[in-house]
Amino acid sequence: MGEPVSLNTLSDWKNADHGALGGLRKLCNVCFNAWCLQANAVHLFPVLSMGATTRQIELFSNVSPEVSVKRVEELRPQGEMAFQESIADRPAKSSIPPGKAVQRLVSFCFLIVLLVFAVNALVGVGLRHIRTSSFGAWNQVMQGRVNADVIISGSSRATYHYDPRVIESATGRTAFNIGRVGSQTDVQVAVLKAYLEHNRKPTLVVHNLDAFTFVTTREIFEPAQYVPYLDDQTLYESLRRFDPNLAKSRYLPLYGYIVEDMNFAWFTGVRALLGRFPKEDYFLGFSPRDKEWSDEFERFKRGNPHGVSFAIEPKGVEALAQLIQLCQQNGIQLVLVYSPEYSEMQTLTNNRIAIFATFKELADRNHVQLWDFSNWMHDGDRDYFYNSQHLNSKGAEAFSDDLAARLKDYLAKSSKKQPGAFQVSISQSPAGRHN
């Protein structure tokens, strides 16, 4: 028998490349799956020593190298067999045929597309069910729930300046405001066409004019309000001429709500499905602005010390002519109204005379009324405006009173005439006062 081998020092492990300790190292490699450990790596000793049991250490420390090697050779097959059995017990990886993998991928894509279409439909349903705000006013128009005698059309200056409640009270006729914020005349023609398609023809259309009336649309403002109704062919064909992207909004689900809209209309639609509508700030299509005069106009003047000019585009002139013809073809009386504008802004418009000359030429040629409220009694009072172009709620109430009184007289006189016999009336300074 050989001398006992001791494990008293780390050097014993470091130098034991043969004999019992070498066998121990090899056994540890087999039993603990440490195949890549270096034989002389002293820093791996804690790993090996933690893996080995006390009984194994005592066993190999009290036998000769020859016995240790023999014992290792006996244990090696057992360790290898146990390792192979553990590998064999693992579940085999399943292999999916290529055809079935493609089928799964197609099914997954189909479900995604189906989900997108479903969400798009739900958002549209939600927006069409809103009864408040600008969405609610537009829904009434497109769902044929207006049918008023007097219709006000135009841009934000129409939306913020004309209170149908005042007009109804003065004239005894039902009234509704279909003005669209951020719209130009060409879009306003499309809106009026949509109104006439879904509602009874009004007796009178009051169309608001602006200094920028003859500027054509570059892109549609807040297009999400129109997206739920793009299946309406009249509206779609009218608007598509100004914004080709509406085709994508019509045929690609969620495109009009996510790509084109920055106001998160889709979220408003989802909330509406839960019965949560936006705050009501529209009354028969009129939206009063509870604002006071700000320094916006002063900044505008500093930025434009030499004044501004608004283009008179041929297509813009044609758009107003189309609106006039649309009313006349449907036997609807039309009054063109230039609502109040802050007096200092009037002096800053360099081509104002040319703009109004075009208004007058169109009115004379088509025999329609033209009422100019440029010299309104409050046109220089900032208490009635919140910026140079828009009246606040106080100004809108005062202007609506003046307009309603004049409309009352006009409707009384026109009812005695034959339909289509319209008299041109150009009103200057007295226009804002009760006549």
C-alpha positions in Angstrom: 0.0 0.0 0.0 1.2 3.5 -0.7 1.4 6.4 1.6 -1.9 8.3 2.4 -2.5 11.4 0.3 -3.4 14.5 2.2 -5.5 17.5 1.0 -4.0 20.0 3.5 -2.8 22.6 1.0 -4.0 24.1 -2.3 -0.8 23.2 -3.9 -1.8 19.5 -3.4 -4.7 20.2 -5.8 -2.7 22.4 -8.1 0.1 19.8 -8.6 -2.0 16.7 -8.5 -2.1 15.9 -12.2 -1.8 12.1 -11.7 -2.8 9.6 -9.0 -5.7 9.8 -6.7 -6.1 13.6 -6.9 -6.0 13.5 -10.7 -8.6 10.9 -10.6 -10.7 13.0 -8.2 -10.5 15.9 -10.6 -11.5 13.7 -13.5 -14.4 12.2 -11.5 -15.6 15.7 -10.6 -15.5 16.5 -14.3 -17.7 13.6 -15.1 -20.2 13.9 -12.2 -20.6 17.7 -12.3 -20.5 18.4 -16.0 -17.4 20.5 -15.7 -15.7 19.2 -18.8 -13.8 22.4 -19.7 -12.2 23.2 -16.4 -8.4 23.5 -16.5 -6.5 20.8 -14.5 -4.1 23.4 -12.9 -6.6 26.2 -12.3 -6.2 26.9 -8.6 -9.0 29.5 -8.5 -11.5 26.7 -9.5 -10.8 24.8 -6.4 -13.8 26.2 -4.4 -16.1 25.0 -7.2 -14.7 21.5 -7.2 -14.5 21.3 -3.4 -18.1 22.5 -3.1 -19.2 19.8 -5.6 -17.4 17.0 -3.8 -18.9 15.5 -0.7 -17.0 15.1 2.5 -17.2 11.3 2.2 -15.6 11.4 -1.3 -12.7 13.5 0.0 -12.1 11.2 3.0 -12.2 8.2 0.7 -9.6 9.4 -1.7 -7.4 10.9 1.0 -6.8 7.6 2.7 -6.0 5.4 -0.2 -3.0 4.9 -2.4 -2.8 6.4 -5.9 -3.1 3.0 -7.5 -6.4 2.2 -5.6 -7.7 5.7 -6.3 -7.1 5.3 -10.0 -8.8 2.0 -10.0 -11.8 3.4 -8.1 -12.1 6.3 -10.5 -12.1 3.9 -13.5 -15.0 2.0 -11.8 -17.0 5.1 -11.2 -16.5 6.7 -14.7 -18.9 4.5 -16.6 -21.6 5.1 -14.0 -21.2 8.9 -14.3 -21.2 8.8 -18.1 -24.2 6.6 -18.1 -26.1 8.9 -15.7 -25.3 11.9 -17.8 -26.5 10.1 -21.0 -29.7 9.1 -19.2 -30.3 12.7 -18.1 -29.9 13.8 -21.7 -32.2 11.1 -23.0 -34.9 12.1 -20.4 -35.1 15.7 -21.9 -38.1 16.2 -24.2 -37.1 16.3 -27.9 -37.5 19.6 -29.7 -40.5 19.4 -32.1 -39.9 20.3 -35.7 -42.8 22.1 -37.5 -43.2 21.4 -41.2 -42.6 24.5 -43.4 -46.1 24.4 -44.8 -47.7 24.5 -41.3 -45.4 27.3 -40.2 -46.5 29.5 -43.2 -50.1 28.7 -42.3 -49.6 29.8 -38.8 -48.0 33.0 -39.9 -50.8 33.8 -42.4 -53.4 33.1 -39.7 -51.6 35.5 -37.3 -51.4 38.3 -39.9 -55.1 37.8 -40.7 -56.0 38.2 -37.1 -54.0 41.4 -36.8 -55.6 42.8 -39.9 -59.0 41.8 -38.6 -58.3 43.5 -35.3 -57.2 46.7 -37.0 -60.4 46.8 -39.0 -62.5 46.1 -35.9 -60.8 48.9 -34.0 -61.3 51.3 -36.9 -65.0 50.5 -37.1 -65.4 50.9 -33.3 -63.7 54.3 -33.4 -66.0 55.4 -36.2 -69.1 54.2 -34.4 -68.0 56.1 -31.3 -67.3 59.4 -33.1 -70.7 59.2 -35.0 -72.5 58.8 -31.6 -71.1 61.9 -30.0 -73.8 64.4 -29.3 -71.6 67.3 -28.0 -68.9 69.6 -29.3 -67.9 70.0 -33.0 -68.3 66.3 -33.5 -71.9 66.4 -32.3 -72.7 69.4 -34.6 -71.2 67.6 -37.6 -73.0 64.4 -36.7 -76.4 66.2 -36.8 -75.6 67.5 -40.3 -74.5 64.1 -41.7 -77.3 62.2 -40.0 -80.0 64.5 -41.3 -81.1 65.8 -38.0 -81.0 69.6 -38.7 -83.5 70.5 -41.4 -83.4 74.2 -40.4 -84.9 77.1 -42.3 -81.8 79.3 -42.0 -78.3 77.9 -42.4 -75.1 79.8 -41.6 -72.0 78.6 -43.4 -68.3 79.6 -43.6 -65.1 79.4 -41.6 -64.3 79.8 -37.9 -65.6 83.4 -38.2 -69.0 81.8 -39.0 -68.8 79.3 -36.2 -67.8 81.9 -33.6 -69.9 84.9 -34.8 -73.4 83.7 -35.6 -75.7 82.5 -32.8 -78.6 80.7 -34.3 -80.6 81.0 -31.1 -80.7 84.8 -31.5 -81.7 84.4 -35.2 -84.5 82.0 -34.3 -85.8 84.3 -31.6 -85.8 87.4 -33.9 -87.1 85.7 -37.2 -89.3 82.9 -35.9 -87.3 80.6 -38.3 -85.3 77.6 -37.2 -81.5 78.1 -37.7 -78.3 76.1 -37.6 -74.6 77.0 -38.0 -72.6 74.6 -40.2 -69.4 76.7 -40.2 -66.2 74.7 -40.1 -63.1 75.9 -38.2 -60.0 76.2 -40.4 -61.9 75.7 -43.6 -61.6 77.6 -46.9 -64.4 78.3 -49.4 -63.8 75.2 -51.4 -64.2 73.0 -48.4 -67.3 75.0 -47.3 -68.9 74.2 -50.6 -68.3 70.5 -49.9 -69.9 70.9 -46.5 -72.9 72.7 -47.9 -73.3 69.9 -50.5 -73.2 67.3 -47.8 -75.8 69.2 -45.8 -78.2 69.4 -48.7 -77.8 65.7 -49.4 -78.9 64.7 -45.9 -81.2 67.5 -44.8 -84.2 69.4 -46.1 -83.3 72.4 -48.2 -83.3 75.6 -46.2 -85.1 78.8 -47.1 -82.0 80.9 -46.7 -78.2 80.4 -46.5 -76.1 83.1 -44.8 -72.5 82.6 -46.0 -69.8 84.4 -44.1 -66.9 86.0 -46.1 -63.3 86.6 -45.0 -60.3 88.5 -46.2 -58.9 85.0 -47.1 -62.1 83.8 -48.9 -60.3 83.4 -52.2 -57.3 81.4 -50.8 -57.7 77.7 -51.6 -57.2 74.8 -49.3 -53.7 73.4 -49.0 -54.7 70.7 -46.5 -57.9 69.9 -44.7 -58.0 71.1 -41.1 -58.8 68.4 -38.5 -59.5 65.7 -41.1 -60.6 63.2 -38.4 -64.0 64.9 -38.2 -64.7 63.8 -41.8 -63.2 60.3 -41.6 -66.2 58.5 -40.1 -68.3 59.7 -43.1 -65.9 59.1 -46.0 -68.2 56.3 -47.2 -70.5 59.2 -48.2 -69.6 59.5 -51.9 -70.7 63.2 -52.2 -68.5 64.3 -49.3 -65.6 62.1 -50.2 -65.5 63.2 -53.9 -65.7 66.8 -52.8 -62.9 66.6 -50.3 -60.6 64.3 -52.1 -59.8 67.0 -54.6 -58.1 69.0 -51.9 -56.4 66.2 -50.0 -55.4 63.0 -51.9 -54.5 61.4 -48.5 -58.2 61.1 -47.8 -58.1 58.0 -50.1 -55.8 56.4 -47.6 -58.0 57.5 -44.7 -61.0 55.9 -46.5 -59.4 52.5 -47.4 -56.7 52.0 -44.8 -58.1 51.4 -41.4 -56.9 53.8 -38.6 -54.8 55.8 -41.1 -57.0 58.9 -40.8 -57.0 58.7 -37.0 -53.4 57.9 -36.3 -51.3 59.3 -39.2 -53.4 62.3 -40.3 -54.9 63.3 -36.9 -52.8 64.9 -34.2 -55.8 65.5 -31.8 -56.2 61.9 -30.8 -59.7 61.7 -32.2 -59.5 57.9 -32.0 -59.3 58.2 -28.2 -62.4 60.5 -28.2 -64.2 57.8 -30.2 -63.3 55.1 -27.7 -64.4 57.3 -24.8 -67.7 57.9 -26.7 -68.3 54.2 -26.8 -68.2 54.2 -23.0 -70.7 57.1 -22.9 -68.1 59.8 -22.2 -68.6 62.7 -24.6 -66.5 65.8 -24.9 -67.6 69.0 -23.1 -70.5 70.7 -24.8 -69.4 74.0 -26.3 -71.5 74.1 -29.4 -75.1 75.4 -29.5 -76.9 74.7 -32.8 -73.5 74.6 -34.4 -72.4 78.0 -32.8 -69.4 78.0 -30.5 -69.1 81.1 -28.3 -65.5 82.1 -27.4 -65.3 83.2 -23.8 -62.0 85.0 -24.2 -60.5 88.4 -23.8 -58.3 90.4 -26.0 -54.7 89.2 -25.9 -51.3 90.6 -27.2 -51.6 88.4 -30.2 -52.4 91.2 -32.5 -49.5 93.4 -31.3 -47.1 90.5 -32.1 -48.8 90.2 -35.5 -48.2 93.9 -36.2 -44.6 93.7 -35.2 -44.1 90.8 -37.5 -45.9 92.5 -40.4 -44.9 96.2 -40.2 -45.8 96.7 -43.9 -49.1 95.0 -43.7 -50.3 91.7 -45.3 -52.0 90.7 -48.5 -54.4 87.8 -49.1 -54.2 86.0 -52.5 -57.1 86.3 -54.9 -56.7 82.9 -56.5 -58.8 82.1 -59.6 -59.8 78.7 -58.1 -60.9 80.5 -54.9 -63.1 82.9 -56.9 -64.5 79.9 -58.7 -65.3 78.2 -55.4 -67.4 81.1 -54.2 -69.1 81.2 -57.6 -69.9 77.5 -57.2 -71.4 78.1 -53.8 -73.7 80.8 -55.3 -74.7 78.5 -58.1 -75.4 75.7 -55.7 -77.9 77.8 -53.8 -79.5 79.1 -56.9 -79.9 75.7 -58.5 -81.7 74.5 -55.4 -83.9 77.6 -55.1 -82.3 78.8 -51.9 -81.9 82.4 -51.1 -78.3 83.5 -50.3 -76.9 86.4 -48.4 -73.2 87.0 -48.4 -72.1 88.6 -45.1 -68.7 90.1 -44.2 -68.9 89.9 -40.4 -67.1 92.3 -38.1 -63.3 92.6 -38.2 -61.2 94.6 -35.8 -60.7 98.0 -37.4 -56.8 98.1 -37.2 -56.7 94.8 -39.0 -58.6 96.3 -41.9 -55.9 99.0 -42.4 -53.2 96.3 -42.4 -54.8 94.4 -45.3 -53.0 95.9 -48.3 -55.3 94.5 -51.0 -58.6 94.9 -49.1 -60.1 97.1 -51.9 -59.4 94.4 -54.5 -60.9 91.7 -52.3 -64.1 93.6 -51.8 -64.3 94.5 -55.4 -64.3 90.8 -56.2 -67.0 90.2 -53.7 -69.1 92.9 -55.3 -68.6 91.7 -58.8 -69.7 88.2 -57.9 -72.8 89.5 -56.0 -73.8 91.8 -58.9 -73.3 89.2 -61.5 -75.4 86.6 -59.7 -77.9 88.9 -58.1 -77.3 88.0 -54.5 -77.3 90.1 -51.3 -74.0 91.4 -49.9 -73.9 92.8 -46.5 -70.7 94.4 -45.2 -70.3 94.8 -41.5 -66.7 96.1 -41.7 -67.8 99.4 -40.1 -69.8 97.8 -37.3 -70.4 100.1 -34.4 -68.0 98.1 -32.2 -65.3 97.4 -34.7 -62.7 99.3 -32.8 -63.7 98.1 -29.3 -61.4 95.3 -28.0 -64.0 94.3 -25.4 -65.9 92.6 -28.3 -63.0 90.8 -29.9 -60.4 88.2 -28.7 -58.2 88.8 -31.7 -58.3 90.8 -34.9 -60.4 88.3 -36.8 -62.7 86.9 -34.2 -65.4 88.2 -31.9 -65.6 86.9 -28.4 -68.9 85.8 -26.9 -69.9 89.3 -26.0 -69.2 90.5 -29.5 -71.0 87.5 -31.1 -74.1 88.2 -29.1 -74.1 91.9 -30.1 -73.5 91.1 -33.8 -76.1 88.3 -33.9 -78.6 90.8 -32.6 -77.8 93.2 -35.4 -77.8 90.5 -38.0 -81.0 88.9 -36.8 -82.9 92.2 -36.9 -81.8 92.8 -40.5 -82.6 89.2 -41.5 -86.1 89.6 -40.1 -86.8 92.5 -42.4 -85.2 90.8 -45.3 -87.2 87.6 -44.9 -90.4 89.5 -44.5 -89.7 91.4 -47.8 -88.4 88.4 -49.7 -91.4 86.3 -48.8 -93.6 88.8 -50.8 -91.4 88.4 -53.9 -91.2 85.5 -56.3 -88.4 83.0 -55.6 -85.2 83.8 -57.3 -85.8 87.6 -57.5 -82.9 88.8 -55.3 -81.9 92.4 -55.0 -78.2 93.3 -54.5 -77.6 95.4 -51.4 -74.1 96.7 -50.5 -74.2 98.1 -47.0 -71.3 100.0 -45.5 -71.3 102.0 -42.2 -75.0 101.6 -41.4 -74.8 97.8 -41.8 -74.3 97.0 -38.1 -77.2 99.1 -36.9 -80.8 98.2 -36.7 -82.5 99.6 -39.8 
